[in-house]
Structures are given as C-alpha cells and as structure tokens.
C-alpha cells in the first residue's frame, strides 16, 4: 500500500464559500479584503485568466 504525503499547495485562497465562488466567477477581485491569497498570487491570477465557469 502506497500512501501519498500531504504537500503544501503553491497557492490557496481563503474566505467564505460565497466569496470564494465570487472570486472564481470574477465577481470579486482576489485582492479584496474579504478573501486571503496564500502563496503565489501570480499563479492564482494565471489560473483565473485561463479558466471559466459557466
């Protein structure tokens, strides 16, 4: 049995579920005081620029 080790993410976004969804749907800027970006903010921006939801 092979167990995977838990690794720290390169970037994470912290906030309420509503605020996280607003960021993912481009209705709230990730620099808002309502959310917290942990790690590589440039990677989050890169991902947001290249993804879309509905």
C-alpha positions as a Markdown table, in Angstrom:
| # | Residue | x | y | z |
|---|---|---|---|---|
| 1 | Unk | 0.0 | 0.0 | 0.0 |
| 2 | Unk | 1.4 | 3.3 | -1.1 |
| 3 | Unk | 0.4 | 6.4 | 1.0 |
| 4 | Unk | 0.8 | 9.8 | -0.6 |
| 5 | Unk | 2.4 | 12.5 | 1.6 |
| 6 | Unk | 0.4 | 15.7 | 2.1 |
| 7 | Unk | 2.2 | 18.6 | 0.4 |
| 8 | Unk | 1.6 | 22.4 | 0.8 |
| 9 | Unk | -0.2 | 24.0 | -2.1 |
| 10 | Unk | 1.6 | 26.5 | -4.3 |
| 11 | Unk | -1.3 | 28.9 | -3.9 |
| 12 | Unk | -4.5 | 28.8 | -1.8 |
| 13 | Unk | -7.5 | 31.1 | -1.4 |
| 14 | Unk | -9.2 | 31.5 | 1.9 |
| 15 | Unk | -12.6 | 33.0 | 2.6 |
| 16 | Unk | -16.2 | 32.2 | 2.9 |
| 17 | Unk | -17.7 | 29.8 | 0.3 |
| 18 | Unk | -19.7 | 32.6 | -1.2 |
| 19 | Unk | -16.6 | 34.9 | -1.5 |
| 20 | Unk | -14.5 | 32.1 | -3.0 |
| 21 | Unk | -17.2 | 31.4 | -5.6 |
| 22 | Unk | -17.4 | 35.2 | -6.3 |
| 23 | Unk | -13.6 | 35.2 | -7.0 |
| 24 | Unk | -13.8 | 32.1 | -9.2 |
| 25 | Unk | -16.7 | 33.7 | -11.2 |
| 26 | Unk | -14.8 | 37.1 | -11.5 |
| 27 | Unk | -17.4 | 38.9 | -9.4 |
| 28 | Unk | -14.9 | 39.6 | -6.5 |
| 29 | Unk | -11.3 | 40.6 | -7.0 |
| 30 | Unk | -8.8 | 38.3 | -5.3 |
| 31 | Unk | -7.2 | 41.3 | -3.8 |
| 32 | Unk | -10.4 | 42.1 | -1.8 |
| 33 | Unk | -10.1 | 42.2 | 1.9 |
| 34 | Unk | -12.9 | 39.6 | 2.0 |
| 35 | Unk | -10.5 | 36.8 | 0.8 |
| 36 | Unk | -6.9 | 35.9 | 1.6 |
| 37 | Unk | -4.4 | 34.6 | -1.0 |
| 38 | Unk | -1.8 | 32.4 | 0.5 |
| 39 | Unk | 1.3 | 31.7 | -1.6 |
| 40 | Unk | 1.9 | 32.5 | -5.2 |
| 41 | Unk | -0.7 | 35.2 | -6.1 |
| 42 | Unk | 0.6 | 35.3 | -9.7 |
| 43 | Unk | -0.2 | 31.6 | -10.1 |
| 44 | Unk | -3.8 | 32.3 | -9.0 |
| 45 | Unk | -4.1 | 35.2 | -11.5 |
| 46 | Unk | -2.7 | 32.9 | -14.2 |
| 47 | Unk | -5.3 | 30.2 | -13.4 |
| 48 | Unk | -8.2 | 32.7 | -13.2 |
| 49 | Unk | -7.2 | 34.2 | -16.6 |
| 50 | Unk | -7.3 | 30.8 | -18.2 |
| 51 | Unk | -10.4 | 29.2 | -16.6 |
| 52 | Unk | -14.1 | 29.8 | -16.8 |
| 53 | Unk | -17.1 | 28.6 | -15.0 |
| 54 | Unk | -20.5 | 28.6 | -16.8 |
